[in-house]
Amino acid sequence: EVQLQASGGGLVQAGGSLRLSCTAFGFTGDDYAIGWFRQAPGKGREAISNIGFMDEEIYYADSVKGRFTISKDNAKNTAYLRMNSLEPDDTAVYYCNVRGTYGQGTLVTVSS
């Protein structure tokens, strides 16, 4: 059974930082990319970052570019999303995705 475990969310003041983690279990092979998505209250799911298996094809949405940094530890099957200079508009449930499978999400709340 494939599974993605996201963690690291929480409540933070505007301007603060958080680091999200996403660990993948049960995927055949290890040559996969990991993507981060988020869904704010009342809005659709937004793709915000992606990293290829060999750290190629790194993508950031314009809304997070310059503030968020994605990285990956293949030995741990884990991707990270370092989020700096957080803003209230970053409040959302954050999900990771591998080959079309989403994890359960972790809630990030940024207070003004």
Beta strands, then each sheet from edge to edge (+ up, - down):
strand 1: 3-7
strand 2: 10-13
strand 3: 18-25
strand 4: 34-39
strand 5: 45-51
strand 6: 59-60
strand 7: 68-73
strand 8: 78-83
strand 9: 92-98
strand 10: 101-102
strand 11: 106-111
sheet 1: 1+ 3- 8+ 7-
sheet 2: 2+ 11+ 9- 4+ 5- 6+
sheet 3: 2+ 11+ 9- 10+
end
